[in-house]
Amino acid sequence: MSASERVKTKEAYYQLIEQSARSDQFDILGHIDAMKGFYPEFSSIETDQLEHTLKIIGDNDKVIEINTSGKTKDSGGWYPADDILERALFYNVGVTFGSDAHDPDRVADEFGEVQKRLKEIGFKEMHYFVQRQRQSVSL
């Protein structure tokens, strides 16, 4: 795949996330940089599309999931990466937590570390939903 094709692919990925954010079908958008789990170079593809996508997510009052399953992939770390969380905060995008636990031992895996990191970035609260009604929990 050429460099321009990689950029177009990454932009198309984020445009699909924007479509999800604009729809009324979802409250939480997960795995917004999950492509890096199977294609670690994804994070280094240069495009401004992510900025636009985060703005759309914030404008549509959706939240993004912080998912700790990334540590089980080649890329390591959580989804999304810290730099994306920092930009999400700038666009007033709320966050929620998920461990994507396919094993009972991973339920709430690294939840305390996620809370700590969110505070360091500047987040004040996390969110969860009850019958599609957003609930907030102070960090």
N, CA, C and O atoms as a GROMACS GRO file, in nm:
protein
  556
    1MET      N    1   0.085  -0.117   0.000
    1MET     CA    2   0.000   0.000   0.000
    1MET      C    3   0.090   0.124   0.000
    1MET      O    4   0.186   0.133   0.077
    2SER      N    5   0.059   0.218  -0.086
    2SER     CA    6   0.139   0.340  -0.095
    2SER      C    7   0.110   0.431   0.025
    2SER      O    8   0.013   0.410   0.098
    3ALA      N    9   0.194   0.531   0.043
    3ALA     CA   10   0.176   0.626   0.154
    3ALA      C   11   0.042   0.697   0.142
    3ALA      O   12  -0.028   0.715   0.242
    4SER      N   13   0.005   0.738   0.022
    4SER     CA   14  -0.123   0.809   0.005
    4SER      C   15  -0.241   0.715   0.030
    4SER      O   16  -0.344   0.758   0.081
    5GLU      N   17  -0.228   0.589  -0.006
    5GLU     CA   18  -0.335   0.492   0.021
    5GLU      C   19  -0.350   0.468   0.171
    5GLU      O   20  -0.462   0.452   0.220
    6ARG      N   21  -0.239   0.466   0.244
    6ARG     CA   22  -0.246   0.450   0.390
    6ARG      C   23  -0.318   0.569   0.453
    6ARG      O   24  -0.400   0.552   0.544
    7VAL      N   25  -0.287   0.690   0.407
    7VAL     CA   26  -0.355   0.810   0.459
    7VAL      C   27  -0.504   0.801   0.429
    7VAL      O   28  -0.587   0.826   0.517
    8LYS      N   29  -0.540   0.766   0.306
    8LYS     CA   30  -0.681   0.756   0.268
    8LYS      C   31  -0.754   0.650   0.352
    8LYS      O   32  -0.869   0.670   0.390
    9THR      N   33  -0.686   0.540   0.379
    9THR     CA   34  -0.747   0.434   0.460
    9THR      C   35  -0.771   0.482   0.603
    9THR      O   36  -0.877   0.456   0.660
   10LYS      N   37  -0.673   0.551   0.660
   10LYS     CA   38  -0.690   0.602   0.796
   10LYS      C   39  -0.801   0.707   0.800
   10LYS      O   40  -0.881   0.708   0.893
   11GLU      N   41  -0.806   0.793   0.700
   11GLU     CA   42  -0.912   0.894   0.695
   11GLU      C   43  -1.049   0.829   0.681
   11GLU      O   44  -1.144   0.873   0.745
   12ALA      N   45  -1.059   0.725   0.599
   12ALA     CA   46  -1.187   0.654   0.583
   12ALA      C   47  -1.229   0.590   0.714
   12ALA      O   48  -1.348   0.591   0.749
   13TYR      N   49  -1.134   0.535   0.787
   13TYR     CA   50  -1.163   0.474   0.918
   13TYR      C   51  -1.225   0.578   1.012
   13TYR      O   52  -1.328   0.552   1.075
   14TYR      N   53  -1.163   0.695   1.021
   14TYR     CA   54  -1.215   0.799   1.110
   14TYR      C   55  -1.346   0.858   1.058
   14TYR      O   56  -1.429   0.901   1.138
   15GLN      N   57  -1.366   0.861   0.928
   15GLN     CA   58  -1.494   0.908   0.875
   15GLN      C   59  -1.608   0.813   0.914
   15GLN      O   60  -1.720   0.857   0.938
   16LEU      N   61  -1.579   0.684   0.920
   16LEU     CA   62  -1.681   0.589   0.966
   16LEU      C   63  -1.715   0.612   1.114
   16LEU      O   64  -1.830   0.601   1.154
   17ILE      N   65  -1.614   0.645   1.194
   17ILE     CA   66  -1.640   0.678   1.334
   17ILE      C   67  -1.725   0.804   1.344
   17ILE      O   68  -1.813   0.813   1.429
   18GLU      N   69  -1.699   0.902   1.257
   18GLU     CA   70  -1.780   1.024   1.254
   18GLU      C   71  -1.926   0.990   1.223
   18GLU      O   72  -2.017   1.046   1.285
   19GLN      N   73  -1.949   0.901   1.128
   19GLN     CA   74  -2.086   0.861   1.095
   19GLN      C   75  -2.154   0.801   1.217
   19GLN      O   76  -2.271   0.828   1.244
   20SER      N   77  -2.081   0.720   1.291
   20SER     CA   78  -2.137   0.660   1.412
   20SER      C   79  -2.169   0.767   1.515
   20SER      O   80  -2.272   0.760   1.582
   21ALA      N   81  -2.082   0.866   1.528
   21ALA     CA   82  -2.104   0.974   1.624
   21ALA      C   83  -2.226   1.057   1.588
   21ALA      O   84  -2.298   1.103   1.676
   22ARG      N   85  -2.249   1.076   1.461
   22ARG     CA   86  -2.364   1.158   1.416
   22ARG      C   87  -2.496   1.082   1.428
   22ARG      O   88  -2.602   1.143   1.435
   23SER      N   89  -2.488   0.951   1.430
   23SER     CA   90  -2.612   0.872   1.438
   23SER      C   91  -2.662   0.874   1.582
   23SER      O   92  -2.590   0.909   1.675
   24ASP      N   93  -2.785   0.835   1.598
   24ASP     CA   94  -2.841   0.826   1.733
   24ASP      C   95  -2.839   0.681   1.782
   24ASP      O   96  -2.907   0.648   1.879
   25GLN      N   97  -2.762   0.598   1.717
   25GLN     CA   98  -2.759   0.457   1.753
   25GLN      C   99  -2.660   0.425   1.864
   25GLN      O  100  -2.669   0.319   1.926
   26PHE      N  101  -2.567   0.516   1.889
   26PHE     CA  102  -2.460   0.487   1.984
   26PHE      C  103  -2.442   0.600   2.084
   26PHE      O  104  -2.458   0.717   2.050
   27ASP      N  105  -2.410   0.565   2.207
   27ASP     CA  106  -2.372   0.662   2.309
   27ASP      C  107  -2.222   0.659   2.332
   27ASP      O  108  -2.161   0.759   2.369
   28ILE      N  109  -2.162   0.543   2.309
   28ILE     CA  110  -2.020   0.520   2.334
   28ILE      C  111  -1.954   0.474   2.204
   28ILE      O  112  -2.006   0.388   2.133
   29LEU      N  113  -1.840   0.534   2.175
   29LEU     CA  114  -1.761   0.492   2.059
   29LEU      C  115  -1.634   0.428   2.112
   29LEU      O  116  -1.553   0.493   2.178
   30GLY      N  117  -1.616   0.302   2.081
   30GLY     CA  118  -1.501   0.229   2.133
   30GLY      C  119  -1.396   0.204   2.027
   30GLY      O  120  -1.422   0.211   1.907
   31HIS      N  121  -1.277   0.174   2.074
   31HIS     CA  122  -1.168   0.131   1.986
   31HIS      C  123  -1.137   0.234   1.877
   31HIS      O  124  -1.115   0.196   1.762
   32ILE      N  125  -1.135   0.362   1.912
   32ILE     CA  126  -1.119   0.460   1.804
   32ILE      C  127  -0.981   0.459   1.740
   32ILE      O  128  -0.964   0.516   1.632
   33ASP      N  129  -0.884   0.395   1.801
   33ASP     CA  130  -0.756   0.375   1.732
   33ASP      C  131  -0.715   0.227   1.734
   33ASP      O  132  -0.597   0.195   1.737
   34ALA      N  133  -0.814   0.140   1.733
   34ALA     CA  134  -0.787  -0.003   1.745
   34ALA      C  135  -0.713  -0.061   1.625
   34ALA      O  136  -0.655  -0.169   1.636
   35MET      N  137  -0.714   0.008   1.513
   35MET     CA  138  -0.639  -0.044   1.398
   35MET      C  139  -0.493  -0.068   1.435
   35MET      O  140  -0.428  -0.155   1.378
   36LYS      N  141  -0.442   0.011   1.531
   36LYS     CA  142  -0.301  -0.005   1.568
   36LYS      C  143  -0.274  -0.141   1.633
   36LYS      O  144  -0.159  -0.186   1.635
   37GLY      N  145  -0.378  -0.207   1.684
   37GLY     CA  146  -0.360  -0.337   1.746
   37GLY      C  147  -0.314  -0.443   1.648
   37GLY      O  148  -0.241  -0.535   1.684
   38PHE      N  149  -0.355  -0.429   1.523
   38PHE     CA  150  -0.318  -0.526   1.420
   38PHE      C  151  -0.226  -0.465   1.315
   38PHE      O  152  -0.169  -0.535   1.232
   39TYR      N  153  -0.213  -0.333   1.322
   39TYR     CA  154  -0.127  -0.261   1.229
   39TYR      C  155  -0.062  -0.147   1.307
   39TYR      O  156  -0.106  -0.033   1.298
   40PRO      N  157   0.043  -0.180   1.385
   40PRO     CA  158   0.103  -0.080   1.474
   40PRO      C  159   0.145   0.050   1.407
   40PRO      O  160   0.148   0.155   1.472
   41GLU      N  161   0.177   0.046   1.278
   41GLU     CA  162   0.217   0.167   1.207
   41GLU      C  163   0.102   0.266   1.189
   41GLU      O  164   0.125   0.381   1.150
   42PHE      N  165  -0.021   0.223   1.217
   42PHE     CA  166  -0.139   0.308   1.202
   42PHE      C  167  -0.122   0.442   1.273
   42PHE      O  168  -0.159   0.546   1.219
   43SER      N  169  -0.067   0.438   1.393
   43SER     CA  170  -0.053   0.561   1.473
   43SER      C  171   0.039   0.662   1.408
   43SER      O  172   0.023   0.782   1.431
   44SER      N  173   0.133   0.617   1.328
   44SER     CA  174   0.229   0.711   1.270
   44SER      C  175   0.187   0.766   1.134
   44SER      O  176   0.258   0.848   1.076
   45ILE      N  177   0.072   0.724   1.083
   45ILE     CA  178   0.023   0.778   0.955
   45ILE      C  179  -0.027   0.920   0.981
   45ILE      O  180  -0.118   0.941   1.061
   46GLU      N  181   0.032   1.016   0.911
   46GLU     CA  182   0.000   1.158   0.933
   46GLU      C  183  -0.129   1.198   0.862
   46GLU      O  184  -0.141   1.185   0.740
   47THR      N  185  -0.225   1.248   0.940
   47THR     CA  186  -0.349   1.304   0.886
   47THR      C  187  -0.415   1.388   0.994
   47THR      O  188  -0.399   1.361   1.113
   48ASP      N  189  -0.489   1.490   0.952
   48ASP     CA  190  -0.562   1.574   1.047
   48ASP      C  191  -0.703   1.521   1.073
   48ASP      O  192  -0.780   1.583   1.147
   49GLN      N  193  -0.736   1.410   1.014
   49GLN     CA  194  -0.873   1.357   1.025
   49GLN      C  195  -0.913   1.329   1.169
   49GLN      O  196  -1.030   1.349   1.204
   50LEU      N  197  -0.822   1.285   1.252
   50LEU     CA  198  -0.855   1.256   1.391
   50LEU      C  199  -0.907   1.380   1.462
   50LEU      O  200  -1.004   1.370   1.538
   51GLU      N  201  -0.846   1.495   1.440
   51GLU     CA  202  -0.892   1.620   1.502
   51GLU      C  203  -1.038   1.645   1.467
   51GLU      O  204  -1.120   1.676   1.554
   52HIS      N  205  -1.070   1.631   1.340
   52HIS     CA  206  -1.208   1.653   1.294
   52HIS      C  207  -1.302   1.551   1.358
   52HIS      O  208  -1.412   1.586   1.400
   53THR      N  209  -1.258   1.427   1.364
   53THR     CA  210  -1.341   1.321   1.422
   53THR      C  211  -1.370   1.347   1.570
   53THR      O  212  -1.483   1.332   1.614
   54LEU      N  213  -1.269   1.387   1.646
   54LEU     CA  214  -1.290   1.416   1.788
   54LEU      C  215  -1.385   1.534   1.806
   54LEU      O  216  -1.467   1.534   1.898
   55LYS      N  217  -1.374   1.634   1.720
   55LYS     CA  218  -1.467   1.748   1.727
   55LYS      C  219  -1.611   1.700   1.702
   55LYS      O  220  -1.703   1.741   1.773
   56ILE      N  221  -1.630   1.616   1.603
   56ILE     CA  222  -1.763   1.562   1.572
   56ILE      C  223  -1.816   1.482   1.691
   56ILE      O  224  -1.933   1.494   1.726
   57ILE      N  225  -1.731   1.401   1.752
   57ILE     CA  226  -1.773   1.322   1.868
   57ILE      C  227  -1.818   1.415   1.980
   57ILE      O  228  -1.923   1.393   2.041
   58GLY      N  229  -1.739   1.517   2.009
   58GLY     CA  230  -1.774   1.613   2.113
   58GLY      C  231  -1.900   1.691   2.080
   58GLY      O  232  -1.986   1.709   2.166
   59ASP      N  233  -1.911   1.737   1.956
   59ASP     CA  234  -2.029   1.813   1.913
   59ASP      C  235  -2.157   1.732   1.924
   59ASP      O  236  -2.265   1.787   1.944
   60ASN      N  237  -2.145   1.600   1.912
   60ASN     CA  238  -2.262   1.512   1.919
   60ASN      C  239  -2.279   1.448   2.056
   60ASN      O  240  -2.360   1.357   2.073
   61ASP      N  241  -2.205   1.497   2.153
   61ASP     CA  242  -2.218   1.457   2.293
   61ASP      C  243  -2.206   1.306   2.314
   61ASP      O  244  -2.279   1.247   2.394
   62LYS      N  245  -2.113   1.244   2.241
   62LYS     CA  246  -2.084   1.102   2.259
   62LYS      C  247  -1.963   1.089   2.350
   62LYS      O  248  -1.889   1.185   2.370
   63VAL      N  249  -1.941   0.971   2.403
   63VAL     CA  250  -1.822   0.944   2.482
   63VAL      C  251  -1.739   0.838   2.411
   63VAL      O  252  -1.790   0.761   2.330
   64ILE      N  253  -1.610   0.836   2.443
   64ILE     CA  254  -1.523   0.732   2.388
   64ILE      C  255  -1.483   0.637   2.500
   64ILE      O  256  -1.473   0.675   2.617
   65GLU      N  257  -1.460   0.515   2.462
   65GLU     CA  258  -1.421   0.412   2.558
   65GLU      C  259  -1.269   0.405   2.568
   65GLU      O  260  -1.198   0.404   2.467
   66ILE      N  261  -1.220   0.401   2.690
   66ILE     CA  262  -1.081   0.366   2.714
   66ILE      C  263  -1.081   0.217   2.740
   66ILE      O  264  -1.145   0.169   2.834
   67ASN      N  265  -1.008   0.146   2.657
   67ASN     CA  266  -1.012   0.001   2.659
   67ASN      C  267  -0.871  -0.053   2.684
   67ASN      O  268  -0.778  -0.019   2.611
   68THR      N  269  -0.857  -0.135   2.785
   68THR     CA  270  -0.724  -0.185   2.822
   68THR      C  271  -0.683  -0.311   2.747
   68THR      O  272  -0.577  -0.367   2.774
   69SER      N  273  -0.764  -0.357   2.653
   69SER     CA  274  -0.728  -0.479   2.580
   69SER      C  275  -0.609  -0.460   2.488
   69SER      O  276  -0.549  -0.559   2.444
   70GLY      N  277  -0.575  -0.337   2.456
   70GLY     CA  278  -0.462  -0.313   2.367
   70GLY      C  279  -0.332  -0.371   2.417
   70GLY      O  280  -0.242  -0.402   2.339
   71LYS      N  281  -0.322  -0.385   2.548
   71LYS     CA  282  -0.196  -0.440   2.602
   71LYS      C  283  -0.176  -0.586   2.562
   71LYS      O  284  -0.065  -0.638   2.575
   72THR      N  285  -0.282  -0.651   2.513
   72THR     CA  286  -0.270  -0.789   2.469
   72THR      C  287  -0.234  -0.799   2.321
   72THR      O  288  -0.221  -0.909   2.267
   73LYS      N  289  -0.218  -0.685   2.254
   73LYS     CA  290  -0.189  -0.680   2.110
   73LYS      C  291  -0.043  -0.639   2.088
   73LYS      O  292   0.027  -0.601   2.182
   74ASP      N  293   0.000  -0.647   1.962
   74ASP     CA  294   0.138  -0.611   1.927
   74ASP      C  295   0.171  -0.467   1.964
   74ASP      O  296   0.285  -0.437   2.001
   75SER      N  297   0.073  -0.378   1.954
   75SER     CA  298   0.099  -0.236   1.978
   75SER      C  299   0.117  -0.205   2.126
   75SER      O  300   0.184  -0.108   2.162
   76GLY      N  301   0.058  -0.287   2.212
   76GLY     CA  302   0.064  -0.262   2.356
   76GLY      C  303  -0.018  -0.139   2.392
   76GLY      O  304  -0.068  -0.069   2.304
   77GLY      N  305  -0.030  -0.113   2.520
   77GLY     CA  306  -0.101   0.007   2.565
   77GLY      C  307  -0.251  -0.004   2.555
   77GLY      O  308  -0.306  -0.109   2.521
   78TRP      N  309  -0.316   0.106   2.585
   78TRP     CA  310  -0.462   0.111   2.584
   78TRP      C  311  -0.511   0.173   2.454
   78TRP      O  312  -0.434   0.233   2.378
   79TYR      N  313  -0.641   0.156   2.430
   79TYR     CA  314  -0.709   0.228   2.323
   79TYR      C  315  -0.796   0.332   2.391
   79TYR      O  316  -0.869   0.295   2.483
   80PRO      N  317  -0.794   0.455   2.353
   80PRO     CA  318  -0.698   0.517   2.264
   80PRO      C  319  -0.571   0.557   2.338
   80PRO      O  320  -0.565   0.555   2.461
   81ALA      N  321  -0.471   0.594   2.260
   81ALA     CA  322  -0.343   0.637   2.316
   81ALA      C  323  -0.359   0.772   2.389
   81ALA      O  324  -0.455   0.845   2.366
   82ASP      N  325  -0.264   0.802   2.475
   82ASP     CA  326  -0.269   0.925   2.556
   82ASP      C  327  -0.283   1.051   2.471
   82ASP      O  328  -0.357   1.142   2.509
   83ASP      N  329  -0.214   1.058   2.358
   83ASP     CA  330  -0.223   1.180   2.277
   83ASP      C  331  -0.365   1.201   2.226
   83ASP      O  332  -0.410   1.315   2.213
   84ILE      N  333  -0.435   1.094   2.197
   84ILE     CA  334  -0.575   1.105   2.153
   84ILE      C  335  -0.663   1.146   2.270
   84ILE      O  336  -0.754   1.228   2.253
   85LEU      N  337  -0.637   1.092   2.388
   85LEU     CA  338  -0.715   1.132   2.506
   85LEU      C  339  -0.696   1.281   2.536
   85LEU      O  340  -0.792   1.349   2.573
   86GLU      N  341  -0.575   1.331   2.519
   86GLU     CA  342  -0.550   1.474   2.542
   86GLU      C  343  -0.631   1.559   2.444
   86GLU      O  344  -0.688   1.660   2.484
   87ARG      N  345  -0.636   1.518   2.318
   87ARG     CA  346  -0.713   1.593   2.218
   87ARG      C  347  -0.863   1.576   2.245
   87ARG      O  348  -0.940   1.670   2.224
   88ALA      N  349  -0.905   1.460   2.290
   88ALA     CA  350  -1.046   1.438   2.323
   88ALA      C  351  -1.089   1.534   2.433
   88ALA      O  352  -1.198   1.592   2.426
   89LEU      N  353  -1.007   1.551   2.534
   89LEU     CA  354  -1.038   1.645   2.642
   89LEU      C  355  -1.054   1.785   2.586
   89LEU      O  356  -1.145   1.858   2.626
   90PHE      N  357  -0.969   1.825   2.494
   90PHE     CA  358  -0.977   1.957   2.431
   90PHE      C  359  -1.114   1.977   2.366
   90PHE      O  360  -1.169   2.087   2.371
   91TYR      N  361  -1.168   1.873   2.304
   91TYR     CA  362  -1.297   1.882   2.236
   91TYR      C  363  -1.415   1.844   2.325
   91TYR      O  364  -1.525   1.820   2.277
   92ASN      N  365  -1.391   1.838   2.455
   92ASN     CA  366  -1.497   1.805   2.553
   92ASN      C  367  -1.563   1.670   2.528
   92ASN      O  368  -1.684   1.655   2.544
   93VAL      N  369  -1.484   1.575   2.488
   93VAL     CA  370  -1.532   1.439   2.467
   93VAL      C  371  -1.523   1.366   2.601
   93VAL      O  372  -1.416   1.360   2.661
   94GLY      N  373  -1.633   1.310   2.646
   94GLY     CA  374  -1.634   1.233   2.769
   94GLY      C  375  -1.573   1.095   2.748
   94GLY      O  376  -1.557   1.050   2.635
   95VAL      N  377  -1.540   1.029   2.859
   95VAL     CA  378  -1.478   0.897   2.851
   95VAL      C  379  -1.550   0.797   2.940
   95VAL      O  380  -1.611   0.832   3.041
   96THR      N  381  -1.541   0.672   2.900
   96THR     CA  382  -1.590   0.560   2.979
   96THR      C  383  -1.481   0.454   2.979
   96THR      O  384  -1.379   0.469   2.911
   97PHE      N  385  -1.501   0.348   3.054
   97PHE     CA  386  -1.397   0.246   3.070
   97PHE      C  387  -1.447   0.110   3.026
   97PHE      O  388  -1.562   0.074   3.050
   98GLY      N  389  -1.359   0.035   2.961
   98GLY     CA  390  -1.388  -0.104   2.927
   98GLY      C  391  -1.260  -0.185   2.926
   98GLY      O  392  -1.155  -0.134   2.889
   99SER      N  393  -1.269  -0.309   2.967
   99SER     CA  394  -1.152  -0.395   2.965
   99SER      C  395  -1.156  -0.495   2.850
   99SER      O  396  -1.058  -0.565   2.824
  100ASP      N  397  -1.271  -0.501   2.780
  100ASP     CA  398  -1.286  -0.596   2.670
  100ASP      C  399  -1.245  -0.735   2.716
  100ASP      O  400  -1.173  -0.807   2.646
  101ALA      N  401  -1.291  -0.772   2.834
  101ALA     CA  402  -1.247  -0.895   2.900
  101ALA      C  403  -1.310  -1.017   2.835
  101ALA      O  404  -1.430  -1.041   2.847
  102HIS      N  405  -1.228  -1.092   2.768
  102HIS     CA  406  -1.271  -1.220   2.714
  102HIS      C  407  -1.233  -1.331   2.812
  102HIS      O  408  -1.249  -1.450   2.784
  103ASP      N  409  -1.182  -1.289   2.925
  103ASP     CA  410  -1.138  -1.380   3.032
  103ASP      C  411  -1.180  -1.314   3.164
  103ASP      O  412  -1.152  -1.196   3.184
  104PRO      N  413  -1.246  -1.386   3.253
  104PRO     CA  414  -1.292  -1.326   3.379
  104PRO      C  415  -1.181  -1.256   3.459
  104PRO      O  416  -1.209  -1.162   3.533
  105ASP      N  417  -1.058  -1.302   3.444
  105ASP     CA  418  -0.947  -1.240   3.518
  105ASP      C  419  -0.917  -1.098   3.469
  105ASP      O  420  -0.848  -1.023   3.538
  106ARG      N  421  -0.967  -1.062   3.352
  106ARG     CA  422  -0.938  -0.930   3.296
  106ARG      C  423  -1.050  -0.829   3.320
  106ARG      O  424  -1.036  -0.714   3.280
  107VAL      N  425  -1.159  -0.867   3.383
  107VAL     CA  426  -1.267  -0.772   3.411
  107VAL      C  427  -1.212  -0.658   3.496
  107VAL      O  428  -1.150  -0.682   3.600
  108ALA      N  429  -1.234  -0.536   3.452
  108ALA     CA  430  -1.185  -0.414   3.519
  108ALA      C  431  -1.033  -0.407   3.526
  108ALA      O  432  -0.977  -0.341   3.614
  109ASP      N  433  -0.967  -0.476   3.435
  109ASP     CA  434  -0.821  -0.480   3.432
  109ASP      C  435  -0.763  -0.339   3.416
  109ASP      O  436  -0.796  -0.267   3.322
  110GLU      N  437  -0.678  -0.301   3.509
  110GLU     CA  438  -0.608  -0.173   3.510
  110GLU      C  439  -0.700  -0.052   3.529
  110GLU      O  440  -0.664   0.060   3.493
  111PHE      N  441  -0.817  -0.075   3.586
  111PHE     CA  442  -0.913   0.034   3.607
  111PHE      C  443  -0.852   0.147   3.691
  111PHE      O  444  -0.868   0.264   3.658
  112GLY      N  445  -0.782   0.112   3.797
  112GLY     CA  446  -0.718   0.214   3.881
  112GLY      C  447  -0.614   0.294   3.806
  112GLY      O  448  -0.604   0.416   3.823
  113GLU      N  449  -0.536   0.227   3.721
  113GLU     CA  450  -0.435   0.295   3.641
  113GLU      C  451  -0.499   0.390   3.540
  113GLU      O  452  -0.449   0.500   3.516
  114VAL      N  453  -0.611   0.346   3.481
  114VAL     CA  454  -0.683   0.432   3.387
  114VAL      C  455  -0.733   0.558   3.458
  114VAL      O  456  -0.716   0.668   3.406
  115GLN      N  457  -0.794   0.542   3.574
  115GLN     CA  458  -0.842   0.658   3.650
  115GLN      C  459  -0.728   0.755   3.678
  115GLN      O  460  -0.741   0.876   3.660
  116LYS      N  461  -0.616   0.702   3.722
  116LYS     CA  462  -0.500   0.786   3.754
  116LYS      C  463  -0.452   0.862   3.631
  116LYS      O  464  -0.427   0.982   3.638
  117ARG      N  465  -0.440   0.792   3.519
  117ARG     CA  466  -0.392   0.857   3.397
  117ARG      C  467  -0.489   0.962   3.348
  117ARG      O  468  -0.448   1.069   3.302
  118LEU      N  469  -0.618   0.934   3.357
  118LEU     CA  470  -0.718   1.034   3.315
  118LEU      C  471  -0.706   1.161   3.398
  118LEU      O  472  -0.715   1.271   3.344
  119LYS      N  473  -0.687   1.147   3.527
  119LYS     CA  474  -0.668   1.264   3.614
  119LYS      C  475  -0.545   1.342   3.571
  119LYS      O  476  -0.548   1.465   3.564
  120GLU      N  477  -0.436   1.271   3.542
  120GLU     CA  478  -0.312   1.337   3.499
  120GLU      C  479  -0.333   1.416   3.370
  120GLU      O  480  -0.277   1.524   3.353
  121ILE      N  481  -0.413   1.362   3.280
  121ILE     CA  482  -0.442   1.430   3.154
  121ILE      C  483  -0.530   1.552   3.177
  121ILE      O  484  -0.518   1.651   3.105
  122GLY      N  485  -0.617   1.547   3.278
  122GLY     CA  486  -0.703   1.661   3.308
  122GLY      C  487  -0.851   1.629   3.315
  122GLY      O  488  -0.932   1.719   3.339
  123PHE      N  489  -0.888   1.504   3.293
  123PHE     CA  490  -1.029   1.466   3.304
  123PHE      C  491  -1.072   1.474   3.450
  123PHE      O  492  -0.994   1.446   3.541
  124LYS      N  493  -1.197   1.511   3.472
  124LYS     CA  494  -1.252   1.522   3.607
  124LYS      C  495  -1.352   1.410   3.637
  124LYS      O  496  -1.379   1.380   3.753
  125GLU      N  497  -1.406   1.348   3.531
  125GLU     CA  498  -1.509   1.246   3.551
  125GLU      C  499  -1.505   1.143   3.439
  125GLU      O  500  -1.448   1.164   3.332
  126MET      N  501  -1.570   1.030   3.468
  126MET     CA  502  -1.595   0.924   3.370
  126MET      C  503  -1.746   0.908   3.360
  126MET      O  504  -1.821   0.959   3.444
  127HIS      N  505  -1.789   0.838   3.257
  127HIS     CA  506  -1.932   0.822   3.234
  127HIS      C  507  -1.968   0.676   3.213
  127HIS      O  508  -1.887   0.594   3.170
  128TYR      N  509  -2.093   0.646   3.245
  128TYR     CA  510  -2.153   0.517   3.210
  128TYR      C  511  -2.298   0.546   3.179
  128TYR      O  512  -2.346   0.657   3.204
  129PHE      N  513  -2.369   0.449   3.126
  129PHE     CA  514  -2.506   0.472   3.081
  129PHE      C  515  -2.601   0.370   3.144
  129PHE      O  516  -2.568   0.253   3.158
  130VAL      N  517  -2.718   0.418   3.182
  130VAL     CA  518  -2.826   0.334   3.230
  130VAL      C  519  -2.946   0.366   3.140
  130VAL      O  520  -2.996   0.478   3.141
  131GLN      N  521  -2.989   0.268   3.063
  131GLN     CA  522  -3.098   0.286   2.967
  131GLN      C  523  -3.074   0.410   2.882
  131GLN      O  524  -3.164   0.492   2.860
  132ARG      N  525  -2.952   0.422   2.834
  132ARG     CA  526  -2.907   0.529   2.744
  132ARG      C  527  -2.903   0.667   2.809
  132ARG      O  528  -2.889   0.768   2.740
  133GLN      N  529  -2.916   0.671   2.939
  133GLN     CA  530  -2.904   0.798   3.012
  133GLN      C  531  -2.764   0.805   3.072
  133GLN      O  532  -2.722   0.716   3.146
  134ARG      N  533  -2.693   0.912   3.040
  134ARG     CA  534  -2.555   0.925   3.086
  134ARG      C  535  -2.550   0.953   3.235
  134ARG      O  536  -2.623   1.037   3.288
  135GLN      N  537  -2.462   0.880   3.301
  135GLN     CA  538  -2.434   0.900   3.442
  135GLN      C  539  -2.287   0.940   3.453
  135GLN      O  540  -2.203   0.891   3.377
  136SER      N  541  -2.255   1.028   3.545
  136SER     CA  542  -2.118   1.073   3.564
  136SER      C  543  -2.065   1.030   3.699
  136SER      O  544  -2.138   1.028   3.798
  137VAL      N  545  -1.937   0.995   3.702
  137VAL     CA  546  -1.870   0.956   3.824
  137VAL      C  547  -1.742   1.038   3.833
  137VAL      O  548  -1.662   1.040   3.740
  138SER      N  549  -1.724   1.105   3.945
  138SER     CA  550  -1.603   1.183   3.965
  138SER      C  551  -1.482   1.092   3.972
  138SER      O  552  -1.487   0.983   4.029
  139LEU      N  553  -1.372   1.137   3.913
  139LEU     CA  554  -1.248   1.060   3.921
  139LEU      C  555  -1.181   1.087   4.054
  139LEU      O  556  -1.075   1.032   4.082
   0.00000   0.00000   0.00000
